[in-house]
Amino acid sequence: PALSPHSAFLLLQGVETLSLRIERHSANAQALAEWLERRDEVAAVHYPGLPSNRWYEAGQRYLPRGAGAVLSFELRDG
């Protein structure tokens, strides 16, 4: 089956703005990671865009446009 004209139009619109959306996702993740790292309730933040992360240098080398939108964090006990 082929795409309908409307579906093709919507797909094209999404592709045209994809780079902007990815850039924004990455910037938001960086800001969130930095904020989480400053919180006393947070034990660790795992994000390659943070200088404290063990993958930071690799991230700078292989991900020059940003470290992406996925991060994780650990809360302190109590």
N, C-alpha and C positions, 0 to 999 in steps of 0.2 A: 504494500500500500504506500501511496505517496502522501506527502504533507498537503494539507489544504492550504490555499493561499493565505488565509488568516493565520494559521499556525506557523507558516514560513515567515510571515511578517513579524509575529511575536518573537520567534526565535532570533531573527536578525536584530531586532531591537535589543534583546538581551545580550547578544554577542557584542554589539556596538558599545555598550556601557560596561562590559565585563571588567576591563582593566581598571576603570575608575572604582568599581565596587570592590575588587580585590585589594586595591591600594588602600581604600578606606577600612576594610576589614583588618588589614595588617596594622595600620596606624592605631586603630581602636584596641587591638590585642596588645600592642606595645604599651600604650597608655595604661591599660588595665593591669598588665604585668608589673609595670613600674609602681602603680598605686598599691597593688597587693603586696609587693616587696617591702613597702614602707609600713605595713600594718603589723601591729604587735601580735594580733591573733593568727597570723599566717606564719607557719614554720618554714615553708619552702615554696618557691615559684619555679615552675619548669617551663622555660620559654627561651629559645635560642637567641632572642633579641636582647637579652639582659647580659651585661658584662659579667655578672656573677655566675652565669650558667656555663657548665663545662663544654657545651657545644657552641659557645658564642663565636669563637674564631672561625669555626667551620661555617657557621651561619653567615658571618660577614663575607666569607670567601664564595660560598655557593648560593647564597640568597641575597644578592646585592640590592634587590628592590624591597626587602623587608622579610621578616622571619615567618610570615604567614599569620593565620588567624586562630591557630589551635594552641592552647596553653593548658596547663594543669597546675593545681596548687594543693598544698597540704595545710590543714589547720593544726594549731597547737592544741595539746590536751588541756582541758579545764577551761 
